[in-house]
Amino acid sequence: MTTTTLTARSMPAPMTFFERYLTLWVFLCIVAGILLGQWLPGVFQTIGRWEIARVNLPVGVLIWVMIIPMLVKVDFGALGQIRQHVKGIGVTLFVNWLVKPFSMALLGWIFIRHLFAPLLPVEQIDSYIAGLILLAAAPCTAMVFVWSRLTNGDPLFTLSQVALNDTIMVFAFAPLVGLLLGLSAITVPWDTLVTSVALYILIPVILAQLWRRRLLAKGQTVFDATMAAAGSWSIAALLATLVLIFAFQGQAIIQQPLIIALLAVPILIQVFFNAALAYGLNRWVGEKHNVACPSALIGASNFFELAVAAAISLFGFQSGATLATVVGVLIEVPVMLLVVALVNRSKTWYERSTSSLSLT
């Protein structure tokens, strides 16, 4: 695949207006979706029936519009750069694939199946846990570039780590989700899970890389301009998907509005735990601060677009799993901005600690 020289200037710019206020747009979509669902229930029931092999066609199109532009930014040629930061790569892989999914399954078991169970609808408890697992099993792709930029993270490390995570995700997402759902005593339709991986990971990766190659053949200026426009498409598709989801979830939310707050608890714990773990492990192994920051942010954030798509395919619009993944969207930006602020403010401590470790 085509490899381009990556510099700090070629990294994505800081968050756009829509990205910075994503939580606000998500909240407005919640309100709009609930109102539209109550006002036009027949329209949304018809949309819900437009599916083939349990894949809803309107959502499938919206998810592709969301995901493909993000994957175009990933240069798999950067995999050759992983040798420059083996320790940081190792820490991120450890947290992403061996800690985060399993810790989320544990948090789901503690909070959803036990502590919060009396406050939740019994028939949806398994589904909520499944949604949390789907969220944790999908490492973040697009927004990591933004978080890295805000912390002055090493751009080559960030790109190579994202490329490596996306490569692993093609092969590991389905087995990992299947394993964790099985351990949680949740039945998983394997044919639908494999179909979701093909539709929302494998095919988008192939199409995105073909598009990337074609754009780069026309020059970096054309590539940058197209990506700027495509970012707006992605956000618009995300917001449209959320309106559809909440049109179906509206009645359940009206009846039990506390559910969103309860689902946010294990997600928040998971974000801060994994960010702190990755940050601390990078300090322990002696990595630079500009590697530890994106490593911590990659370890903490999620590819929520993929999680939402998989939840809809596996469990449906009205499922607790879909609602749980959408809660991840709701809190993603403000929480990750807080993590960004924390790692930036602790830079002096980190570098002093790293220096003292290297002298011992």
N, C-alpha and C positions, 0 to 999 in steps of 0.2 A: 504494500500500500504506500501511497505517497507520503513522504516525510518532509515536513517543513521545519525550518529553523525557528525555534520558539524563543522569543525575548519577552521581557516584561511588557513591552508595548503591544505585543501581539496577543497577550492575555485579554480575556473579556474585561470590559470596563466595569467599574463599580455598579452597584445595583441601579437599575432604572427606576423611574417613578412608580411604575406598576409593581416591580419586584419589592421595593422598599415597603410599600403599603399593601402587600399581598394579604396580610391578615384582615385588613379592612375589606378588601374585595371579597375574600372568602365569607366574611360575616354578611355582607350585602347579598351574596349569592345564597346564603342560608335563608335569609329573609325572603328573597325573591322566589326561591325554589319552594319554600313552604307555602307562600301565598298562591303561587301558580298551581301547585299541586292540589290545593283546596278549591281553587276557583275552576280549574280545567282538568279534573281527574280523568275524564275520558281520553283526552289528548295524550296524557302521559302513559295511560294504560296501553294505548295503541303503540306508542314508541317502545314501550317495554316488550311488546310482542314481536318487534322486528329483529329477530335473531336467527342465526344459523349455528348449529352445533353448540348451543348455549352461549354463543358470542353475540352480544347486542351490536347490530351493525352501526347505528349512529355513534355509540360510544367507541366502537372500534376505530372509526374514522377520526374521531376527536382525539383519541389516545395517540394515534399515529402522528397527527398534526402536532401534538404535544411533545412526543418523544424524539421523533426523527431529527428535528433541528438541533436538539441537545446533543444527539449522538454524532452529528456532523462535526461538532467541535472537537471530538475525540480523535487524536492521531495515534493509531495503533503502532506507528513507527516509533513512538516514544518508548515502547517496551524495551528497546535497546539501551535506554538510559537508566534502567532500574539498578544497574551495578554501582552507580554513583552514590546511592543512598540505601544500601542493603539493609542497614539497621532500621531506618525509618519505614521502609517498605515492609519489613518483617513485622514491626509493631502494628502497622495498620492492618495487615492481613490477619494477624492474630486477633485483633479486636473486632474487625469486621466479620470474620467467618467462624471464629471459635468462641468468642465471648458474647457479642451483641445478640445474635439470634437466640442463643440458649438462655442468656440472662433475661431477655424479654419473655420467653416462654415461662421462666420461673416467676417473673413479676406478674404475668397474667394469671398464673396459678394462685399466687398469694393474694393479689388484690381483687381480681375479677371472680375467681371461683370461690374465694373464701371471704375476705374482709368486706368486699362490696356486694357480695351475692344477694343479701336481703334487699338491697336497693335496686336491683336490676331484674328485668324480665327473665324468668328462668329459662324460657325456650331460646333465648338469644345468648346465653353465657358462653357456650362453645363457640358461637360465631364471633363474639367479641374477641376471644382469645386468638382465634384463627386470624382475624384482621391484624392484631398486634404482631403476630408472628410474621405475616406477610410484609408488614412494614419494616420489621427489623432485618429481614432476610434480603433486603434489596439495598445495597450500599448506594449512597448518593452519587449522581453523575454531574448534572449541569450546574447546580447551585454551588458545588464545591469550588468551582473556578471563582465565583463571586466571593465566597468566604475567604479563600486563599488570598485574593487580591487585597481584601480589607485588612489582612494581617501581614502584608508584605511577604507572603509565603513564597518559597522557591517554586517558580513556574514549571521547571522541568520535572521536579518531584511530583507536583500536583498532577500534571498531565500523564506522566508515566504510571502513577498510582491509579488514576481513573481508568486508563487503558487496561491495566492489569485486572482491576476489579471487574470491568465490563466483560473481559475475556472469561474470567472465572464464573461470572454470573450466568453466562450462556450454558455452562455445564453443571453448575452447582445449585442454582436456585431451586429447580424442581425437586431434586433429591433431598435438599436441606429442608424445604418446606414440608415435603412428605414425611420426613423423619420426625420433625417437631410436632406436626399435627398428629402423627401416630402416637408419639409419647404423651400427647395431651388427650388421647382417647377421642380424637376427632376424625371422622371418616372423610377421606379426601378422594374425590373422583380423579384418578390418575390421568385418564384420557384428557379431561378438561385442563388439568394442570400442565400437561405436556403441550397441549394446544396453545395455552396461554403463553408459555415460554417461547414457542415458535412465533406466535403472532406479535408478542410485545417485547421480545428481546432479539431473537435470531434474525427474523426478517427485517425489523427496523435497523439493526446494526448493518446488515448487508446493504440495504437501500441507502442508508446514511453515508456509508463509506464510498459507495458509487457516486453519490451526489457530491461528496467532499472532493473526490478526485476530479470530477468535471469542473467544479467551481475553481479549484486551485489551478487548473490548466488555463483558466481565463485570467489569473492574476490574483494577488492578495487583496487588492482593492475591491474587486468583484466579490470575493469571498466574504470580506468584512461587511460590505453593504448588504449582502444577502442574509448573513447571520443576524444583522441588526433588525432587518425586517421580519425574519423568521421568529425572532424572540417575541415579537408582538403576537404572531400567530399562535405560538405555544401558550402564552398566557390567556389569550382569548378562548382557546380550546379548553384549557383547564377550567376557566370560569364557567363555560357552557356545560361542561361535564358536571361540575358541582351543582349547578341549577337543576339538572336532571336528577342527580342523586337525592338532593333534598326535597324535590317534588315527590319522590317516592318515600323518603324517610320522614316527611313532615308530620304525619299523624302520630308516629311513635315519639317524636321529639316534643310535640305539644303535650302529650300525655305524661312524659317523663323528661323534662328539660335538664335534670341533674345528670343524665347519662353522659353528656359531652364532658362535663367537669370530671366525672369519675374515670372516664377513659383516658383523660389527659394525664392523670397521676402516674401510671406506670410509664407512659411515654416520656414525661419530664424526668423521672428518675433515671430512665435508660439513657437519655441524652447526656445528662450531667455526669453520670457514672462512667460512661464510655469515653467521653471527652477527657475527663480527669485521668482515667486509666491510660489512655494513649499518650497524653501530655506527660504524665509522670514516667511512663516507660521510656519515652524518647529521652527525657532528661537522664534517666538511669543508664541508658546505653551510650550516652554522650553525643546525641544528635544536636545539630544547630537549632536555634529557635525558629528559623524560617522553614525548617522541615517539621518540627514538632507541631507548629500551628496548623498547617493543612492536614497533618496526620491526625491530630485531635478532632478537627472539624469533619474529616471524612469518616472517622470512627463514630461520630455522634449523629450525623445527619442521615437521611434516608432518601431513596429514590421513590418518593411517594406516588409519582405518576404511575410507575409500574405496579406498585402495591394496590392502588385504586383499581387499575385495569384488571389485575388478577383476582381481586376480591369480587368484582362485578361478575366476571366470567365463572368463578367457582361457586359463588353463593348467591348472586343476584343483587339487584338494585336495593331491595328492601331489607337486606341482611344486616345483622350487627357487624359482620366483618367489613362491609363497605363503609359503614358509619365510623368504625374504629380507624380505618385508614384515612378517612377524611379529617378526623380530628388531628391526625399527624400533619396534614396540610395546614390546618388552622393555626397550629402553634409553631410551625417550622421557622418562619422568619423571625419573630420576636425572640424566640429562645436561642436561635443560632447567633443572632446579633449580640445577645448577652454573652454567649460563649466567646465570640470574637472580642468583645470588650475585656473579658477576663484574661484571655491569653495575651492580649496587647498590654494590659496594665501589669502583668506579671513578668514582663520581659526581663527587667533588671534582676529580679529574683532568679529567674530561670538561668540566665547567663552566668550569674555569680555562682549558682549551685553547680552548673555544668563545669565551670572552670575549676572549682574546688574538687569535683569528682575526678577530673582529668589529672590533677596534681597528686592524687592519692594512689 
